[in-house]
Structures are given as structure tokens and as C-alpha cells.
Amino acid sequence: MLSGQVPAFPIHVTICYNEWIREPNNDDCSGIFSAPQLKTAPKFLDIDELMSMDSDPISIEHTTRILTRISSPLLDTMLKFLASRRSVQLLLGWNEARRFGKIHHPRSTLIISDINIGDAVIVQSFIGLLKKSFPEIEIDFVYQNKAWPLIKANPHVTGHHPLFQGTGIPNSKDFNSVRQLVGNHRFDVIFNLCPYFSSGLFKHSDSVIFHSLSLIFRIMSSHVGRKDRSHYAYQLNEFSRDVIRNLDMNGLKRQSWDGETPIPHLFLHPQTFLELSRTLNLLDISQDDRVLFLNPDASSPYTCIPVDFQVDLLTNILPHPNLDRVLMNCGFTFQGIEKKILDQIPDSLQRKITILPKDTRIDVYAALTDRSDMFISADTGPMHIAAAKKISHQAGLKWRNTTAVVGIFGATSGQIYGYDSTAPRYLGSPQNAPSKIFESQPRCKNLTCIDKVFKNCRDVLCFDGLCAEPIIEYVHAYFN
């Protein structure tokens, strides 16, 4: 809740992720990742499990769980009604302005990302805008532990806190880590972008605290009103500019700067160049090879592209004469999915497919997406990694940033989470290449499907009605 006094707004924004698990050594910059030990499809937590995790007052997420259990269509109707109300917008704006009025000459800021890897990637745009406008502000950043190799080279972050270890939702250690950090350090301003953390978690802090409620309303209002882009990264960028304007009005000296801040973007460590070169040699990929990278995995059965659908795609894409290699990572949430796909591909076509080793580092994974001509994925963390503009501050080192991104969406909304440079009201990726979304529209799809982690649908209909042919034609046209 924004101030601890406004009723919780029942909606959740989730940026998806792949379940890379980092070996427990925060001092190791390499950050080796391995798959979690999942023998079956991932288990999604029940409302009772979530409610027992923390004794703090009910959060936006808790409210969403309760209402979803009562009726998803009812919650969908409530969300659309609230998102269309001018009075709600005015109330949130008033509350936000009151918060800004309490900020005077801030020197230290804490930004808390949502739990997932994709969130850590996207929030860096907020950090970049804030730091460029007010260089004297020190910014501490709390984010997913597994994302550390992707964030460590960001020059705008003063203090790194890769604390989150939970998958999908924060665990008890995550709650305690944030509580301890806030208790032990004095921050002038805290931007809490994780809807799982209620105001009670910060009750002993005298910082000016902004919660995610206003940002969530911006996204829902844009999505329902169809007047602006509703993408999470775009609306976070707009929120960032409002923050900067308000701080400027409060007398904080704002510095002018040239250029744009790509949304999203990544600063990759120079060592990653060397690791990429070594990995390409091991995979026997030459400089001239045209490469398609397929991520077959996702964090939920409601967003994971069906195996038969992926087989159909590859069987029709692989024969293209201009396509030399197809990279495919292993399944981490759905372990063995890459083998299920490979087993159904004709032997004559399998020679073009290379499976990445499971221990591929996440920063090297990001570099491999940059080396690829096209990246195809469901709505999950690697899609945001591939879409992000790769930046290096070392002279002579320059990333390609020419990867075409194709997102295939089931339960979740492509307008809120995907990248499409061809459609109005969608956010294109910052790559110097086109981006495209292919999205199913089953009859049961509504706003509550965003919160896929807690869905318990008896039948998974999320990809019903989506045809492979338009995607195959799009890929063929691109490689032509």
C-alpha cells in the first residue's frame, strides 16, 4: 500500500523468469547456475502457504490471492472497474504528491525490485534515469540473487543487495533480509516495487516509502483504457520521470544529460566477452553462422509453449537454407523439455540443433542471445534478457544488439510483458531489429491470468487457438 492507509489494490504485476539457481557464493562474480531439483512439474504455492510466510499486515498480493480464490471473473471485473475510475487515479496522485512533499535533499535511496530475474533487468532503467538526473544520490538495489552476474557491472548502483533467494514469491529469508537491511541502514527514500512486501515490513523505518500500488494502477489503467502503452517497463519509465520531476520541484538540483536510457538494458562485465568467445568455440559456432535461439522453458504451465507446438515450429523452421544453427537451452522449471522436443525432430534436422550445457552462466546466456540473429521464447525472464540492450563501458568492446525477439504468449498479456515493434500501444525492444508478439486469446483469459503462479486451472487452455503457421512465416521472412 502506498502510505499504509490506502486499502490494498488487488492486482499483481509479475515479470517472469527462468529458474536458474546460483551456487551459494556471493563473492564469486562468475555466478554458475544449475537447475533446481524438480522431478515433476513445478509446485505452485497455495494461499495458506503464502499467508503463513510473514506476520506483516496483508499486502497487495495477499488480497489478490483471497479474491482470486472467490472468483477470478469477479476480480477481473473489479480490476477493470477500478482501473477506469478517475477518482482512484486522483486519490493515488494525491497520496503520491503528499509523499514527495516529505522529501528534502535526499542522499540515499533504496530500490527494491520484485522477486524475479526479469524484474531486476527492467528496474535498471529506473535506476539509470534517477542517477543521471541526480548524480549525487546514492542508490542501493535489492534484487534476485540469481541475477547478480547481470547487474554487477551497472555503474549507477552504489550498493548491491542480491538478497532474494525465493522462486516465484519471496520466502521467509527474503522477508527477513529486507527487514534487516531497512533496520540497519538509514535511507532517505525507499521505492518498494515488490507487491509482496506490505507496509508492515517497513513499520520501524522513518524513510519516505513508495509502494508499488501507483505503478500497478498506471499499468492497469493504460491496459483497460487503451490510451497508452501498458508495458511494465514503459510505465516504470514514466513513473521514473514523474519521480524526477517531483524531486526537481522540491529543490533538488537536476542535471541535464544527453541521450536516451534504453528500456530495458544490461551492463555486461567485459569478462563476459571472453567467456562468450570461449563458449562459441566450444559450441562450434562460427562468426558467419546465422543463429536462432529458442528458449523452450517457462516458469508456469500457463505460459510454457506446448511441446507439440514447439516441435511443429522447429520442424518447419530448421530446413530454411539461410539458418545455420539453432541454440536451445535446457529446461530448468520443466526439466527435460528440450529432450522431449529433440526426440520428435527428424534425424536429418537435428544436426542443426545445439543444446546449451546446463551450467551455462546467466551472463554468458545473455551474451549468447546477443550473438543470435533471432530469439524465440515464451513470456519469461530470458525474453527480457534477450530484448535488453547490452552495454559495455570498456573502450573497444561493443555488443551487436541486433537480435530479433519473438514472444509467444499464452496466459499473460503481450501488451504488459512482451515486445512488439510492429503494433501500436506495444513496446518494441531496444534491439536494432524487429520484435514481434504472437498471442493466444482463449475465452477464459482475463486480467487475473497475469498472476499465473497461483492459478489452479483444471485444464490448461492458455494456448488454444494459437497457430504455428504465422510464426513460421514470420521467421522465414526474417531469415530471407
KETORVEX-171747 format. One line per 4 residues: number of its first residue (from 1); for each residue x, y, z of C-alpha. Coordinates in nm, 3 decimals. Example, Ala and Ser with C-alpha at 12.3 -4.5 7.8 and 13.67 -1.06 7.14 Angstrom:
BEGIN
1 = 1.230/-0.450/0.780 | 1.367/-0.106/0.714
//
This chain:
BEGIN
1 = 0.000/0.000/0.000 | 0.123/0.344/-0.089 | 0.112/0.504/0.254 | -0.004/0.230/0.483
5 = -0.352/0.388/0.492 | -0.491/0.324/0.144 | -0.672/-0.011/0.102 | -0.467/-0.272/-0.082
9 = -0.534/-0.274/-0.455 | -0.594/-0.635/-0.561 | -0.366/-0.694/-0.854 | -0.016/-0.819/-0.912
13 = 0.238/-0.747/-1.183 | 0.475/-1.036/-1.246 | 0.777/-1.029/-1.472 | 0.856/-1.392/-1.540
17 = 1.186/-1.568/-1.502 | 1.364/-1.892/-1.562 | 1.470/-2.085/-1.256 | 1.845/-2.057/-1.273
21 = 1.988/-2.141/-0.934 | 2.316/-1.980/-0.837 | 2.570/-2.170/-0.633 | 2.576/-2.010/-0.285
25 = 2.884/-1.791/-0.315 | 2.808/-1.421/-0.343 | 3.176/-1.334/-0.367 | 3.213/-1.530/-0.690
29 = 3.148/-1.291/-0.977 | 3.113/-1.577/-1.224 | 2.784/-1.693/-1.074 | 2.745/-2.051/-1.202
33 = 2.383/-2.157/-1.247 | 2.232/-2.502/-1.229 | 1.884/-2.645/-1.245 | 1.664/-2.693/-0.939
37 = 1.582/-3.048/-0.841 | 1.230/-3.072/-0.980 | 1.116/-3.426/-1.052 | 0.773/-3.323/-1.183
41 = 0.601/-3.008/-1.298 | 0.667/-2.718/-1.059 | 0.453/-2.689/-0.747 | 0.264/-2.361/-0.714
45 = 0.202/-2.242/-0.363 | -0.137/-2.226/-0.201 | -0.281/-1.912/-0.043 | -0.245/-2.063/0.305
49 = 0.127/-2.118/0.249 | 0.174/-1.758/0.143 | -0.024/-1.618/0.433 | 0.193/-1.811/0.681
53 = 0.518/-1.673/0.545 | 0.509/-1.342/0.723 | 0.316/-1.184/1.006 | 0.306/-0.839/0.846
57 = -0.030/-0.678/0.754 | -0.196/-0.802/0.439 | -0.020/-0.698/0.116 | -0.144/-0.635/-0.236
61 = -0.052/-0.994/-0.317 | -0.241/-1.140/-0.020 | -0.555/-0.951/-0.121 | -0.524/-1.081/-0.475
65 = -0.499/-1.442/-0.356 | -0.815/-1.417/-0.147 | -1.024/-1.256/-0.420 | -0.894/-1.493/-0.686
69 = -1.000/-1.789/-0.474 | -1.351/-1.644/-0.452 | -1.394/-1.575/-0.824 | -1.146/-1.487/-1.098
73 = -1.414/-1.332/-1.324 | -1.534/-1.121/-1.030 | -1.181/-1.000/-0.962 | -1.131/-0.927/-1.332
77 = -1.447/-0.712/-1.333 | -1.337/-0.531/-1.016 | -0.993/-0.458/-1.159 | -1.131/-0.317/-1.481
81 = -1.381/-0.104/-1.291 | -1.119/0.041/-1.055 | -0.867/0.095/-1.334 | -1.122/0.303/-1.525
85 = -1.211/0.529/-1.229 | -1.078/0.882/-1.240 | -1.141/0.912/-0.865 | -0.897/0.629/-0.791
89 = -0.634/0.797/-1.005 | -0.684/1.128/-0.820 | -0.663/0.958/-0.480 | -0.339/0.782/-0.568
93 = -0.197/1.101/-0.720 | -0.280/1.299/-0.406 | -0.122/1.036/-0.182 | 0.188/1.023/-0.401
97 = 0.224/1.403/-0.401 | 0.196/1.405/-0.022 | 0.485/1.158/-0.006 | 0.701/1.364/-0.239
101 = 0.635/1.668/-0.020 | 0.822/1.493/0.263 | 1.143/1.451/0.062 | 1.409/1.716/0.122
105 = 1.763/1.683/-0.016 | 1.775/1.302/-0.031 | 2.120/1.147/-0.040 | 2.044/0.776/-0.011
109 = 1.777/0.577/-0.196 | 1.682/0.211/-0.172 | 1.510/0.049/-0.469 | 1.355/-0.293/-0.406
113 = 1.285/-0.495/-0.719 | 1.015/-0.757/-0.745 | 1.132/-1.112/-0.685 | 1.221/-1.232/-1.036
117 = 1.521/-1.204/-1.266 | 1.322/-1.017/-1.529 | 1.231/-0.752/-1.273 | 1.596/-0.698/-1.186
121 = 1.670/-0.643/-1.556 | 1.385/-0.398/-1.615 | 1.431/-0.190/-1.298 | 1.781/-0.087/-1.409
125 = 1.616/0.167/-1.642 | 1.461/0.337/-1.336 | 1.800/0.339/-1.166 | 1.971/0.485/-1.474
129 = 1.724/0.770/-1.514 | 1.741/0.860/-1.144 | 2.120/0.853/-1.126 | 2.174/1.052/-1.446
133 = 1.934/1.321/-1.327 | 2.072/1.338/-0.971 | 2.432/1.207/-0.970 | 2.480/1.289/-0.603
137 = 2.214/1.040/-0.492 | 2.348/0.705/-0.376 | 2.130/0.416/-0.495 | 2.115/0.080/-0.322
141 = 1.943/-0.200/-0.512 | 1.774/-0.514/-0.375 | 1.715/-0.785/-0.634 | 1.717/-1.157/-0.716
145 = 2.035/-1.339/-0.615 | 2.044/-1.529/-0.944 | 2.057/-1.201/-1.139 | 2.382/-1.085/-0.976
149 = 2.604/-1.159/-1.282 | 2.368/-0.945/-1.492 | 2.361/-0.648/-1.252 | 2.711/-0.636/-1.104
153 = 2.858/-0.414/-1.380 | 2.589/-0.143/-1.350 | 2.783/0.179/-1.274 | 2.473/0.354/-1.136
157 = 2.430/0.119/-0.838 | 2.615/0.223/-0.522 | 2.520/-0.075/-0.306 | 2.432/-0.419/-0.440
161 = 2.199/-0.638/-0.233 | 2.126/-0.959/-0.429 | 1.920/-1.089/-0.139 | 1.622/-1.266/-0.292
165 = 1.650/-1.643/-0.298 | 1.285/-1.735/-0.341 | 1.146/-1.865/-0.668 | 0.822/-1.704/-0.779
169 = 0.745/-1.544/-0.443 | 0.967/-1.426/-0.156 | 1.045/-1.684/0.108 | 1.085/-1.618/0.481
173 = 1.457/-1.544/0.438 | 1.374/-1.279/0.178 | 1.134/-1.107/0.419 | 1.390/-1.115/0.698
177 = 1.673/-0.995/0.473 | 1.477/-0.687/0.364 | 1.361/-0.618/0.720 | 1.720/-0.639/0.845
181 = 1.857/-0.419/0.565 | 1.600/-0.148/0.628 | 1.655/-0.171/1.002 | 2.033/-0.145/0.983
185 = 2.064/0.133/0.725 | 1.916/0.480/0.702 | 1.766/0.553/0.361 | 1.602/0.886/0.282
189 = 1.369/0.729/0.026 | 1.261/0.369/-0.038 | 1.093/0.261/-0.360 | 0.932/-0.076/-0.288
193 = 0.843/-0.230/-0.626 | 0.765/-0.573/-0.481 | 0.390/-0.611/-0.412 | 0.459/-0.899/-0.171
197 = 0.608/-0.658/0.084 | 0.338/-0.473/0.275 | 0.379/-0.151/0.471 | 0.422/-0.354/0.790
201 = 0.765/-0.468/0.676 | 0.884/-0.107/0.695 | 0.694/-0.001/1.009 | 1.014/0.075/1.204
205 = 1.168/0.283/0.925 | 1.146/0.662/0.914 | 1.219/0.666/0.539 | 0.974/0.811/0.288
209 = 0.836/0.495/0.130 | 0.669/0.449/-0.208 | 0.495/0.116/-0.267 | 0.402/-0.041/-0.600
213 = 0.032/0.048/-0.584 | 0.058/0.360/-0.800 | 0.266/0.183/-1.066 | 0.025/-0.110/-1.075
217 = -0.268/0.128/-1.125 | -0.083/0.301/-1.410 | -0.037/-0.032/-1.587 | -0.396/-0.148/-1.536
221 = -0.544/0.189/-1.629 | -0.343/0.205/-1.953 | -0.431/-0.154/-2.036 | -0.805/-0.111/-1.975
225 = -0.830/0.240/-2.119 | -0.637/0.152/-2.436 | -0.489/0.503/-2.449 | -0.123/0.434/-2.384
229 = 0.133/0.156/-2.369 | 0.068/-0.064/-2.068 | 0.403/-0.245/-2.071 | 0.557/-0.277/-1.726
233 = 0.893/-0.136/-1.838 | 0.731/0.157/-2.020 | 0.508/0.252/-1.727 | 0.801/0.218/-1.485
237 = 0.991/0.455/-1.711 | 0.701/0.704/-1.698 | 0.689/0.668/-1.320 | 1.064/0.737/-1.310
241 = 1.015/1.063/-1.497 | 0.741/1.166/-1.252 | 0.979/1.094/-0.964 | 1.246/1.310/-1.126
245 = 1.003/1.597/-1.190 | 0.882/1.591/-0.830 | 1.233/1.586/-0.686 | 1.324/1.873/-0.915
249 = 1.022/2.072/-0.791 | 1.132/2.005/-0.432 | 1.454/2.195/-0.494 | 1.690/1.907/-0.568
253 = 1.932/2.022/-0.837 | 1.862/1.826/-1.154 | 2.143/1.763/-1.401 | 2.077/1.772/-1.773
257 = 2.213/1.487/-1.982 | 2.204/1.386/-2.346 | 2.084/1.059/-2.491 | 1.819/0.806/-2.404
261 = 1.802/0.532/-2.144 | 1.701/0.215/-2.334 | 1.424/0.013/-2.173 | 1.531/-0.241/-2.079
265 = 1.913/-0.255/-2.079 | 2.201/-0.452/-1.928 | 2.559/-0.362/-1.839 | 2.765/-0.674/-1.902
269 = 3.108/-0.717/-1.748 | 3.399/-0.704/-2.001 | 3.500/-1.055/-1.892 | 3.176/-1.179/-2.048
273 = 3.322/-1.104/-2.394 | 3.598/-1.355/-2.333 | 3.358/-1.612/-2.195 | 3.132/-1.568/-2.498
277 = 3.421/-1.629/-2.737 | 3.521/-1.943/-2.549 | 3.161/-2.071/-2.544 | 3.113/-2.012/-2.917
281 = 3.428/-2.212/-2.986 | 3.303/-2.497/-2.768 | 2.968/-2.491/-2.948 | 3.144/-2.476/-3.287
285 = 2.955/-2.162/-3.393 | 3.145/-1.954/-3.645 | 3.135/-1.578/-3.691 | 2.929/-1.609/-4.010
289 = 2.670/-1.858/-3.884 | 2.312/-1.733/-3.873 | 2.171/-1.844/-3.540 | 1.821/-1.882/-3.398
293 = 1.799/-1.919/-3.018 | 1.493/-2.099/-2.878 | 1.408/-2.095/-2.508 | 1.169/-2.391/-2.465
297 = 1.113/-2.333/-2.093 | 0.890/-2.105/-1.882 | 0.805/-2.057/-1.517 | 0.446/-2.182/-1.536
301 = 0.238/-2.439/-1.728 | 0.015/-2.147/-1.826 | 0.296/-1.970/-2.010 | 0.509/-2.264/-2.128
305 = 0.470/-2.319/-2.504 | 0.331/-2.672/-2.556 | 0.589/-2.928/-2.665 | 0.396/-3.027/-2.979
309 = 0.372/-2.662/-3.079 | 0.748/-2.616/-3.040 | 0.815/-2.933/-3.239 | 0.593/-2.802/-3.518
313 = 0.783/-2.472/-3.519 | 1.128/-2.629/-3.535 | 1.033/-2.893/-3.792 | 0.926/-2.619/-4.031
317 = 1.196/-2.365/-3.945 | 1.506/-2.588/-3.944 | 1.505/-2.665/-4.321 | 1.545/-2.296/-4.408
321 = 1.865/-2.267/-4.615 | 1.973/-1.940/-4.453 | 1.952/-2.077/-4.100 | 2.276/-2.242/-3.991
325 = 2.223/-2.321/-3.623 | 1.951/-2.341/-3.360 | 2.055/-2.298/-2.998 | 1.825/-2.437/-2.732
329 = 1.873/-2.416/-2.356 | 1.779/-2.691/-2.114 | 1.458/-2.678/-1.918 | 1.502/-2.556/-1.562
333 = 1.143/-2.536/-1.443 | 1.026/-2.809/-1.682 | 1.331/-3.030/-1.676 | 1.392/-3.241/-1.982
337 = 1.162/-3.039/-2.208 | 1.448/-2.989/-2.455 | 1.491/-3.368/-2.484 | 1.118/-3.418/-2.542
341 = 1.136/-3.171/-2.828 | 1.457/-3.309/-2.973 | 1.326/-3.667/-2.973 | 1.043/-3.563/-3.207
345 = 1.263/-3.378/-3.458 | 1.366/-3.581/-3.766 | 1.727/-3.702/-3.751 | 1.813/-3.515/-4.069
349 = 1.728/-3.184/-3.900 | 1.876/-3.249/-3.557 | 2.228/-3.175/-3.682 | 2.143/-2.802/-3.681
353 = 2.038/-2.806/-3.314 | 2.281/-2.742/-3.029 | 2.171/-2.783/-2.666 | 2.341/-2.544/-2.424
357 = 2.506/-2.703/-2.121 | 2.303/-2.669/-1.802 | 2.587/-2.493/-1.624 | 2.594/-2.204/-1.872
361 = 2.628/-1.884/-1.671 | 2.341/-1.639/-1.695 | 2.564/-1.354/-1.815 | 2.706/-1.579/-2.086
365 = 2.347/-1.675/-2.171 | 2.275/-1.304/-2.217 | 2.580/-1.272/-2.441 | 2.463/-1.569/-2.649
369 = 2.127/-1.402/-2.705 | 2.321/-1.102/-2.837 | 2.514/-1.328/-3.076 | 2.190/-1.479/-3.208
373 = 2.002/-1.335/-3.504 | 1.665/-1.423/-3.351 | 1.543/-1.523/-3.006 | 1.211/-1.707/-2.958
377 = 1.062/-1.753/-2.614 | 0.751/-1.769/-2.404 | 0.681/-1.493/-2.154 | 0.967/-1.549/-1.912
381 = 1.291/-1.394/-1.785 | 1.516/-1.489/-2.079 | 1.287/-1.293/-2.313 | 1.366/-0.974/-2.118
385 = 1.735/-1.063/-2.112 | 1.735/-1.107/-2.491 | 1.539/-0.788/-2.551 | 1.758/-0.572/-2.325
389 = 2.017/-0.353/-2.494 | 2.363/-0.479/-2.398 | 2.603/-0.206/-2.287 | 2.977/-0.211/-2.218
393 = 3.177/0.079/-2.074 | 3.510/-0.062/-2.185 | 3.656/0.103/-2.494 | 3.669/-0.122/-2.798
397 = 3.408/-0.366/-2.668 | 3.071/-0.332/-2.836 | 2.775/-0.566/-2.834 | 2.580/-0.635/-3.153
401 = 2.228/-0.555/-3.028 | 2.073/-0.686/-3.350 | 1.862/-0.972/-3.214 | 1.504/-1.002/-3.338
405 = 1.284/-1.101/-3.042 | 0.973/-1.317/-3.088 | 0.744/-1.366/-2.788 | 0.481/-1.641/-2.783
409 = 0.218/-1.565/-2.519 | -0.040/-1.784/-2.353 | -0.195/-1.679/-2.020 | -0.023/-1.344/-1.979
413 = -0.062/-1.023/-2.178 | 0.183/-0.935/-2.454 | 0.095/-0.569/-2.413 | 0.209/-0.572/-2.050
417 = 0.509/-0.802/-2.078 | 0.608/-0.851/-2.443 | 0.795/-0.659/-2.713 | 0.644/-0.574/-3.050
421 = 0.780/-0.305/-3.281 | 0.503/-0.358/-3.537 | 0.187/-0.287/-3.334 | 0.052/0.034/-3.178
425 = 0.039/0.055/-2.796 | 0.308/-0.214/-2.771 | 0.665/-0.160/-2.657 | 0.932/-0.255/-2.910
429 = 1.258/-0.398/-2.786 | 1.563/-0.164/-2.786 | 1.744/-0.403/-3.020 | 1.831/-0.275/-3.367
433 = 1.600/-0.541/-3.506 | 1.225/-0.600/-3.515 | 1.033/-0.757/-3.228 | 0.704/-0.942/-3.258
437 = 0.437/-1.096/-3.034 | 0.213/-1.391/-3.116 | -0.057/-1.426/-2.853 | -0.345/-1.664/-2.794
441 = -0.686/-1.536/-2.686 | -0.877/-1.820/-2.518 | -1.226/-1.730/-2.396 | -1.132/-1.771/-2.030
445 = -0.837/-1.529/-2.046 | -0.866/-1.223/-1.821 | -0.651/-0.992/-1.609 | -0.619/-1.246/-1.327
449 = -0.418/-1.470/-1.562 | -0.129/-1.228/-1.505 | -0.089/-1.391/-1.164 | -0.006/-1.729/-1.314
453 = 0.195/-1.859/-1.016 | -0.122/-1.911/-0.813 | -0.352/-2.027/-1.091 | -0.510/-2.368/-1.039
457 = -0.697/-2.423/-1.365 | -0.816/-2.778/-1.416 | -0.749/-2.763/-1.791 | -0.467/-2.559/-1.943
461 = -0.630/-2.379/-2.237 | -0.389/-2.087/-2.249 | -0.252/-2.158/-2.598 | -0.580/-2.269/-2.755
465 = -0.640/-2.111/-3.094 | -0.278/-2.009/-3.150 | -0.146/-2.133/-3.485 | 0.217/-2.206/-3.567
469 = 0.190/-2.107/-3.934 | 0.208/-1.726/-3.889 | 0.514/-1.766/-3.665 | 0.684/-1.995/-3.917
473 = 0.610/-1.750/-4.197 | 0.748/-1.461/-3.990 | 1.072/-1.649/-3.914 | 1.114/-1.750/-4.280
477 = 1.061/-1.393/-4.395 | 1.318/-1.265/-4.147 | 1.587/-1.512/-4.248 | 1.518/-1.444/-4.615
//
